[in-house]
Amino acid sequence: MRYTEFWDRLEQALGPVYYKVWADQQVIGELDGRTPKQALDAGEDPRRVWRAVWAVLELPDRDR
């Protein structure tokens, strides 16, 4: 997964106004207590970050 795909998926899940704010503020334990943005900025694989986001948001399997 590319970074652009990650951001596209998050925007689809949360909407164009809220997704960036959420990524900046939502701390996720599975990402070592970091926000999705912090994890990506630290070089985490976007697929790993997406899986953590997917689980927190309880998105349908088709979005995994």
Phi and psi in degrees as GROMACS dihedral restraints (atoms count N, CA, C in turn):
[ dihedral_restraints ]
;  ai    aj    ak    al  type     phi  dphi    fc
    3     4     5     6     1   -90.6    20    10
    4     5     6     7     1   161.4    20    10
    6     7     8     9     1   -58.1    20    10
    7     8     9    10     1   -41.0    20    10
    9    10    11    12     1   -62.8    20    10
   10    11    12    13     1   -37.7    20    10
   12    13    14    15     1   -66.1    20    10
   13    14    15    16     1   -40.7    20    10
   15    16    17    18     1   -56.6    20    10
   16    17    18    19     1   -51.2    20    10
   18    19    20    21     1   -65.4    20    10
   19    20    21    22     1   -36.9    20    10
   21    22    23    24     1   -62.5    20    10
   22    23    24    25     1   -44.4    20    10
   24    25    26    27     1   -64.9    20    10
   25    26    27    28     1   -41.6    20    10
   27    28    29    30     1   -65.7    20    10
   28    29    30    31     1   -40.0    20    10
   30    31    32    33     1   -62.5    20    10
   31    32    33    34     1   -40.6    20    10
   33    34    35    36     1   -63.2    20    10
   34    35    36    37     1   -39.4    20    10
   36    37    38    39     1   -73.1    20    10
   37    38    39    40     1   -37.0    20    10
   39    40    41    42     1  -114.4    20    10
   40    41    42    43     1   -12.8    20    10
   42    43    44    45     1    97.7    20    10
   43    44    45    46     1   156.1    20    10
   45    46    47    48     1   -68.8    20    10
   46    47    48    49     1   -21.1    20    10
   48    49    50    51     1   -87.5    20    10
   49    50    51    52     1   -36.4    20    10
   51    52    53    54     1   -98.5    20    10
   52    53    54    55     1   -23.5    20    10
   54    55    56    57     1   -61.1    20    10
   55    56    57    58     1   -38.0    20    10
   57    58    59    60     1   -71.6    20    10
   58    59    60    61     1   -38.4    20    10
   60    61    62    63     1   -62.6    20    10
   61    62    63    64     1   -45.6    20    10
   63    64    65    66     1   -59.6    20    10
   64    65    66    67     1   -45.7    20    10
   66    67    68    69     1   -64.4    20    10
   67    68    69    70     1   -27.3    20    10
   69    70    71    72     1   -82.3    20    10
   70    71    72    73     1   -22.5    20    10
   72    73    74    75     1  -116.2    20    10
   73    74    75    76     1   -23.2    20    10
   75    76    77    78     1   -81.5    20    10
   76    77    78    79     1   109.3    20    10
   78    79    80    81     1   -84.0    20    10
   79    80    81    82     1   131.5    20    10
   81    82    83    84     1  -121.7    20    10
   82    83    84    85     1   122.5    20    10
   84    85    86    87     1   -57.4    20    10
   85    86    87    88     1   -39.9    20    10
   87    88    89    90     1   -64.3    20    10
   88    89    90    91     1   -18.2    20    10
   90    91    92    93     1  -100.0    20    10
   91    92    93    94     1    30.9    20    10
   93    94    95    96     1    60.8    20    10
   94    95    96    97     1    38.1    20    10
   96    97    98    99     1    72.2    20    10
   97    98    99   100     1    24.9    20    10
   99   100   101   102     1  -110.8    20    10
  100   101   102   103     1   164.4    20    10
  102   103   104   105     1   -80.8    20    10
  103   104   105   106     1   162.2    20    10
  105   106   107   108     1   -56.0    20    10
  106   107   108   109     1   -41.4    20    10
  108   109   110   111     1   -63.8    20    10
  109   110   111   112     1   -43.2    20    10
  111   112   113   114     1   -62.2    20    10
  112   113   114   115     1   -41.8    20    10
  114   115   116   117     1   -63.1    20    10
  115   116   117   118     1   -45.2    20    10
  117   118   119   120     1   -64.6    20    10
  118   119   120   121     1   -42.8    20    10
  120   121   122   123     1   -63.2    20    10
  121   122   123   124     1   -26.9    20    10
  123   124   125   126     1   -84.3    20    10
  124   125   126   127     1    -1.3    20    10
  126   127   128   129     1    97.1    20    10
  127   128   129   130     1    10.5    20    10
  129   130   131   132     1   -63.2    20    10
  130   131   132   133     1   148.8    20    10
  132   133   134   135     1   -63.5    20    10
  133   134   135   136     1   127.3    20    10
  135   136   137   138     1   -56.3    20    10
  136   137   138   139     1   -31.0    20    10
  138   139   140   141     1   -65.4    20    10
  139   140   141   142     1   -41.1    20    10
  141   142   143   144     1   -64.2    20    10
  142   143   144   145     1   -42.7    20    10
  144   145   146   147     1   -64.7    20    10
  145   146   147   148     1   -42.6    20    10
  147   148   149   150     1   -61.4    20    10
  148   149   150   151     1   -42.2    20    10
  150   151   152   153     1   -61.0    20    10
  151   152   153   154     1   -38.2    20    10
  153   154   155   156     1   -68.1    20    10
  154   155   156   157     1   -42.5    20    10
  156   157   158   159     1   -63.1    20    10
  157   158   159   160     1   -46.0    20    10
  159   160   161   162     1   -55.0    20    10
  160   161   162   163     1   -44.2    20    10
  162   163   164   165     1   -67.6    20    10
  163   164   165   166     1   -44.0    20    10
  165   166   167   168     1   -64.1    20    10
  166   167   168   169     1   -41.4    20    10
  168   169   170   171     1   -80.3    20    10
  169   170   171   172     1    -8.3    20    10
  171   172   173   174     1    53.6    20    10
  172   173   174   175     1    49.4    20    10
  174   175   176   177     1   -77.2    20    10
  175   176   177   178     1   158.2    20    10
  177   178   179   180     1   -64.2    20    10
  178   179   180   181     1   155.8    20    10
  180   181   182   183     1   -54.2    20    10
  181   182   183   184     1   -34.1    20    10
  183   184   185   186     1   -62.6    20    10
  184   185   186   187     1   -21.3    20    10
  186   187   188   189     1   -91.5    20    10
  187   188   189   190     1    -0.7    20    10
